[in-house]
Amino acid sequence: MADWLKILGKEDSADTAKERLKLVLIHDRTNLNARVLDEMKDELIEVISRHVAIDAAEVQITMKHEGREQRLICDIPVLPK
């Protein structure tokens, strides 16, 4: 049944908890808390929007851990002209 829910785009609570734990561990390792990420997001929106039109409400910043590397991933939707 869990596979069926994933097909519909719904994750089970174990997967959700696992992803949240990963985020907590990544934030602990980098000393970046939610407040710092929000500040970075606000600053990125301000700077990038000076040059191109973006959808500020849809900007997402996440941390990803791959092996020994950590990545800051920014998803910034650009609006059409």
DSSP file (Angstrom, degrees, kcal/mol; ACC not computed):
  #  RESIDUE AA STRUCTURE BP1 BP2  ACC     N-H-->O    O-->H-N    N-H-->O    O-->H-N    TCO  KAPPA ALPHA  PHI   PSI    X-CA   Y-CA   Z-CA
    1    1 A M     >        0   0    0      0, 0.0     4,-2.1     0, 0.0     5,-0.2   0.000 360.0 360.0 360.0 -33.9    0.0    0.0    0.0
    2    2 A A  H  >  +     0   0    0      1,-0.2     4,-2.1     2,-0.2     5,-0.2   0.889 360.0  52.7 -61.5 -38.3    2.9    2.4    0.7
    3    3 A D  H  > S+     0   0    0      1,-0.2     4,-2.0     2,-0.2    -1,-0.2   0.892 107.0  52.6 -62.8 -38.8    4.0    2.1   -2.9
    4    4 A W  H  > S+     0   0    0      1,-0.2     4,-1.3     2,-0.2    -1,-0.2   0.899 109.2  48.9 -63.7 -41.1    0.5    3.0   -4.1
    5    5 A L  H  <>S+     0   0    0     -4,-2.1     5,-3.2     1,-0.2     4,-0.2   0.870 108.6  53.8 -66.9 -36.0    0.6    6.1   -1.9
    6    6 A K  H ><5S+     0   0    0     -4,-2.1     3,-1.4     3,-0.2    -1,-0.2   0.881 103.6  56.1 -65.4 -36.4    4.0    7.1   -3.2
    7    7 A I  H 3<5S+     0   0    0     -4,-2.0    -1,-0.2     1,-0.3    -2,-0.2   0.870 106.9  50.2 -61.7 -35.7    2.6    6.8   -6.8
    8    8 A L  T 3<5S-     0   0    0     -4,-1.3    -1,-0.3     2,-0.2    -2,-0.2   0.473 126.4-103.6 -81.0  -1.2    0.0    9.3   -5.8
    9    9 A G  T < 5S+     0   0    0     -3,-1.4     2,-0.5     1,-0.3    -3,-0.2   0.613  83.3 123.7  90.7  12.6    2.6   11.6   -4.4
   10   10 A K      < -     0   0    0     -5,-3.2    -1,-0.3    -6,-0.1     2,-0.3  -0.924  46.0-154.0-110.6 130.4    2.0   10.8   -0.7
   11   11 A E        -     0   0    0     -2,-0.5     2,-0.1    -3,-0.1    -8,-0.0  -0.686  20.6-113.6 -97.4 153.9    4.8    9.5    1.5
   12   12 A D     >  -     0   0    0     -2,-0.3     4,-2.0     1,-0.1     3,-0.3  -0.412  33.8-104.5 -79.4 166.2    4.3    7.4    4.5
   13   13 A S  H  > S+     0   0    0      1,-0.2     4,-2.7     2,-0.2     5,-0.2   0.809 118.0  58.8 -64.5 -30.7    5.2    8.9    7.9
   14   14 A A  H  > S+     0   0    0      2,-0.2     4,-2.2     1,-0.2    -1,-0.2   0.922 107.9  45.8 -64.6 -43.4    8.4    6.8    8.2
   15   15 A D  H  > S+     0   0    0     -3,-0.3     4,-2.3     2,-0.2    -2,-0.2   0.906 113.6  49.5 -65.3 -41.4    9.8    8.4    5.0
   16   16 A T  H  X S+     0   0    0     -4,-2.0     4,-2.3     2,-0.2    -2,-0.2   0.926 111.9  47.9 -62.8 -45.7    8.7   11.8    6.1
   17   17 A A  H  X S+     0   0    0     -4,-2.7     4,-2.4     1,-0.2    -1,-0.2   0.887 110.3  53.2 -62.9 -39.4   10.4   11.4    9.5
   18   18 A K  H  X S+     0   0    0     -4,-2.2     4,-2.2     2,-0.2    -2,-0.2   0.920 109.9  47.2 -62.7 -45.3   13.5   10.0    7.9
   19   19 A E  H  X S+     0   0    0     -4,-2.3     4,-2.1     2,-0.2    -2,-0.2   0.899 111.8  50.5 -64.0 -41.1   13.8   13.1    5.6
   20   20 A R  H  X S+     0   0    0     -4,-2.3     4,-2.2     1,-0.2    -2,-0.2   0.902 109.5  50.9 -64.1 -40.6   13.2   15.5    8.5
   21   21 A L  H  X S+     0   0    0     -4,-2.4     4,-2.6     2,-0.2    -1,-0.2   0.902 107.9  53.1 -63.6 -41.2   15.9   13.7   10.5
   22   22 A K  H  X S+     0   0    0     -4,-2.2     4,-2.6     1,-0.2    -1,-0.2   0.923 109.4  49.2 -58.5 -44.5   18.3   14.1    7.6
   23   23 A L  H  X S+     0   0    0     -4,-2.1     4,-2.6     1,-0.2    -2,-0.2   0.907 110.3  50.4 -62.7 -41.7   17.6   17.8    7.5
   24   24 A V  H  X S+     0   0    0     -4,-2.2     4,-2.3     2,-0.2    -1,-0.2   0.930 112.0  47.4 -61.9 -45.5   18.2   18.1   11.2
   25   25 A L  H  X S+     0   0    0     -4,-2.6     4,-2.2     2,-0.2    -2,-0.2   0.906 112.4  49.3 -63.4 -42.2   21.5   16.3   11.0
   26   26 A I  H  X S+     0   0    0     -4,-2.6     4,-1.9     1,-0.2     6,-0.2   0.927 111.4  48.8 -62.8 -44.8   22.7   18.4    8.1
   27   27 A H  H  X>S+     0   0    0     -4,-2.6     5,-1.2     1,-0.2     4,-1.0   0.886 110.5  51.8 -64.1 -38.2   21.8   21.6    9.8
   28   28 A D  H  <5S+     0   0    0     -4,-2.3     3,-0.3     1,-0.2    -1,-0.2   0.906 110.4  48.6 -64.0 -41.3   23.6   20.5   13.0
   29   29 A R  H  <5S+     0   0    0     -4,-2.2    -1,-0.2     1,-0.2    -2,-0.2   0.826 118.8  38.0 -69.0 -32.2   26.7   19.7   11.0
   30   30 A T  H  <5S-     0   0    0     -4,-1.9    -1,-0.2     2,-0.2    -2,-0.2   0.500 102.1-127.2 -97.8  -5.2   26.8   23.0    9.1
   31   31 A N  T  <5 +     0   0    0     -4,-1.0     2,-0.7    -3,-0.3    -3,-0.2   0.766  65.2 136.2  60.9  26.2   25.6   25.1   12.0
   32   32 A L      < -     0   0    0     -5,-1.2    -1,-0.2    -6,-0.2    -2,-0.2  -0.917  33.2-172.7-104.5 116.2   22.8   26.5    9.8
   33   33 A N     >  -     0   0    0     -2,-0.7     4,-2.3    -3,-0.1     5,-0.2  -0.457  42.4 -92.4 -99.0 178.6   19.5   26.7   11.6
   34   34 A A  H  > S+     0   0    0      1,-0.2     4,-2.3     2,-0.2     5,-0.2   0.854 124.6  55.4 -59.9 -36.5   16.1   27.6   10.1
   35   35 A R  H  > S+     0   0    0      2,-0.2     4,-2.3     1,-0.2    -1,-0.2   0.921 108.6  47.2 -63.8 -44.2   16.6   31.3   11.0
   36   36 A V  H  > S+     0   0    0      1,-0.2     4,-2.6     2,-0.2    -2,-0.2   0.913 111.8  50.5 -65.0 -42.4   19.9   31.5    9.1
   37   37 A L  H  X S+     0   0    0     -4,-2.3     4,-2.4     1,-0.2    -1,-0.2   0.897 110.3  50.2 -62.6 -39.4   18.4   29.7    6.1
   38   38 A D  H  X S+     0   0    0     -4,-2.3     4,-2.5     2,-0.2    -2,-0.2   0.901 110.4  49.6 -64.9 -40.5   15.4   32.1    6.1
   39   39 A E  H  X S+     0   0    0     -4,-2.3     4,-2.4     2,-0.2    -2,-0.2   0.917 111.3  49.1 -63.9 -42.6   17.8   35.0    6.2
   40   40 A M  H  X S+     0   0    0     -4,-2.6     4,-2.7     1,-0.2    -2,-0.2   0.911 110.3  51.7 -61.5 -42.2   19.8   33.6    3.3
   41   41 A K  H  X S+     0   0    0     -4,-2.4     4,-2.5     1,-0.2    -2,-0.2   0.929 110.0  48.4 -60.4 -46.5   16.6   33.1    1.4
   42   42 A D  H  X S+     0   0    0     -4,-2.5     4,-2.2     1,-0.2    -1,-0.2   0.908 113.1  47.5 -61.7 -42.6   15.5   36.7    1.9
   43   43 A E  H  X S+     0   0    0     -4,-2.4     4,-2.5     2,-0.2     5,-0.2   0.903 111.6  50.0 -67.2 -40.9   18.9   38.0    0.8
   44   44 A L  H  X S+     0   0    0     -4,-2.7     4,-2.8     2,-0.2     5,-0.4   0.923 110.5  50.3 -62.5 -43.5   19.0   35.8   -2.3
   45   45 A I  H  X S+     0   0    0     -4,-2.5     4,-2.1    -5,-0.2    -2,-0.2   0.925 111.8  48.7 -59.2 -45.0   15.5   37.0   -3.3
   46   46 A E  H  < S+     0   0    0     -4,-2.2     4,-0.5    -5,-0.2    -2,-0.2   0.934 116.6  40.6 -62.1 -47.9   16.5   40.6   -2.8
   47   47 A V  H >< S+     0   0    0     -4,-2.5     3,-1.1     1,-0.2     4,-0.4   0.943 117.8  44.8 -69.7 -48.7   19.7   40.3   -4.9
   48   48 A I  H >X S+     0   0    0     -4,-2.8     4,-2.3     1,-0.3     3,-1.6   0.869 106.2  60.6 -66.5 -36.1   18.4   38.1   -7.7
   49   49 A S  T 3< S+     0   0    0     -4,-2.1    -1,-0.3    -5,-0.4    -2,-0.2   0.651  92.5  68.2 -69.7 -12.1   15.2   40.1   -8.1
   50   50 A R  T <4 S+     0   0    0     -3,-1.1    -1,-0.3    -4,-0.5    -2,-0.2   0.771 113.9  28.4 -69.5 -25.1   17.3   43.2   -8.9
   51   51 A H  T <4 S+     0   0    0     -3,-1.6     2,-0.3    -4,-0.4    -2,-0.2   0.759 129.7  16.7-109.2 -33.4   18.3   41.4  -12.1
   52   52 A V  S  < S-     0   0    0     -4,-2.3     2,-0.5    29,-0.0    -1,-0.3  -0.972  78.5-103.8-140.8 155.3   15.5   39.1  -13.1
   53   53 A A        +     0   0    0     -2,-0.3    26,-2.5    26,-0.3     2,-0.3  -0.675  46.8 178.0 -79.3 127.4   11.8   38.7  -12.2
   54   54 A I  B     -A   78   0A   0     -2,-0.5     2,-1.2    24,-0.3    24,-0.2  -0.874  39.7-113.4-128.0 161.7   11.4   35.7   -9.8
   55   55 A D    >   -     0   0    0     22,-2.4     3,-1.7    -2,-0.3     4,-0.3  -0.762  33.6-174.7 -93.2  89.4    8.5   34.1   -8.0
   56   56 A A  G >  S+     0   0    0     -2,-1.2     3,-1.0     1,-0.3    -1,-0.2   0.787  77.7  60.8 -59.5 -31.2    9.6   34.9   -4.5
   57   57 A A  G 3  S+     0   0    0      1,-0.2    -1,-0.3    -3,-0.1    -2,-0.0   0.732 106.5  47.1 -69.3 -20.9    6.8   32.9   -2.9
   58   58 A E  G <  S+     0   0    0     -3,-1.7    -1,-0.2    19,-0.1    -2,-0.2   0.370  79.3 124.0-103.4   3.6    8.1   29.7   -4.5
   59   59 A V    <   -     0   0    0     -3,-1.0     2,-0.4    -4,-0.3    17,-0.2  -0.463  39.8-171.5 -67.6 132.9   11.8   30.1   -3.6
   60   60 A Q  E     -B   75   0B   0     15,-2.2    15,-3.2    -2,-0.2     2,-0.5  -0.994  11.7-169.9-130.0 133.9   13.1   27.0   -1.8
   61   61 A I  E     +B   74   0B   0     -2,-0.4     2,-0.3    13,-0.2    13,-0.2  -0.989  17.0 167.2-123.2 126.3   16.4   26.6   -0.1
   62   62 A T  E     -B   73   0B   0     11,-2.7    11,-3.4    -2,-0.5     2,-0.4  -0.908  31.1-128.8-134.3 161.6   17.4   23.1    1.1
   63   63 A M  E     -B   72   0B   0     -2,-0.3     2,-0.4     9,-0.2     9,-0.2  -0.930  23.7-166.2-109.3 136.2   20.5   21.4    2.4
   64   64 A K  E     -B   71   0B   0      7,-3.0     7,-3.2    -2,-0.4     2,-0.6  -0.980   8.9-151.0-126.5 136.5   21.5   18.0    0.8
   65   65 A H  E     +B   70   0B   0     -2,-0.4     2,-0.5     5,-0.2     5,-0.2  -0.923  16.5 174.9-109.2 120.7   24.0   15.5    2.1
   66   66 A E  E >   -B   69   0B   0      3,-2.7     3,-2.4    -2,-0.6     2,-0.3  -0.916  63.8 -57.8-127.5 103.7   25.7   13.3   -0.4
   67   67 A G  T 3  S-     0   0    0     -2,-0.5     0, 0.0     1,-0.3     0, 0.0  -0.482 121.2 -18.1  63.2-122.1   28.4   11.1    1.1
   68   68 A R  T 3  S+     0   0    0     -2,-0.3     2,-0.3    -3,-0.1    -1,-0.3   0.444 123.2  90.9 -94.2  -1.4   30.9   13.5    2.8
   69   69 A E  E <   -B   66   0B   0     -3,-2.4    -3,-2.7     2,-0.0     2,-0.4  -0.687  57.6-158.9 -97.5 148.1   29.6   16.5    0.9
   70   70 A Q  E     -B   65   0B   0     -2,-0.3     2,-0.4    -5,-0.2    -5,-0.2  -0.982  10.9-163.3-122.4 138.6   26.9   18.9    1.8
   71   71 A R  E     -B   64   0B   0     -7,-3.2    -7,-3.0    -2,-0.4     2,-0.7  -0.964  17.0-144.7-126.3 138.0   25.1   21.1   -0.7
   72   72 A L  E     -B   63   0B   0     -2,-0.4     2,-0.5    -9,-0.2    -9,-0.2  -0.904  25.9-162.6 -95.7 119.0   23.0   24.1   -0.4
   73   73 A I  E     -B   62   0B   0    -11,-3.4   -11,-2.7    -2,-0.7     2,-0.5  -0.911   7.2-168.0-112.7 125.3   20.3   23.9   -3.1
   74   74 A C  E     -B   61   0B   0     -2,-0.5     2,-0.7   -13,-0.2   -13,-0.2  -0.948   6.0-166.8-114.9 124.8   18.3   26.9   -4.2
   75   75 A D  E     +B   60   0B   0    -15,-3.2   -15,-2.2    -2,-0.5    -2,-0.0  -0.929  16.0 172.9-110.3 107.4   15.3   26.5   -6.4
   76   76 A I        -     0   0    0     -2,-0.7     2,-0.3   -17,-0.2   -17,-0.1  -0.898  23.2-144.4-123.3 101.3   14.4   29.9   -7.7
   77   77 A P        -     0   0    0      0, 0.0   -22,-2.4     0, 0.0     2,-0.5  -0.467  12.9-146.3 -68.1 127.9   11.6   30.0  -10.2
   78   78 A V  B     -A   54   0A   0     -2,-0.3   -24,-0.3   -24,-0.2   -25,-0.0  -0.813  13.2-132.5 -95.5 132.4   12.2   32.7  -12.9
   79   79 A L        -     0   0    0    -26,-2.5   -26,-0.3    -2,-0.5     2,-0.0  -0.571  24.8-106.3 -83.6 146.7    9.1   34.5  -14.2
   80   80 A P              0   0    0      0, 0.0    -1,-0.1     0, 0.0   -26,-0.0  -0.331 360.0 360.0 -67.7 154.1    8.6   34.9  -18.0
   81   81 A K              0   0    0     -2,-0.0    -2,-0.0   -29,-0.0   -29,-0.0   0.480 360.0 360.0 -74.3 360.0    9.1   38.4  -19.4
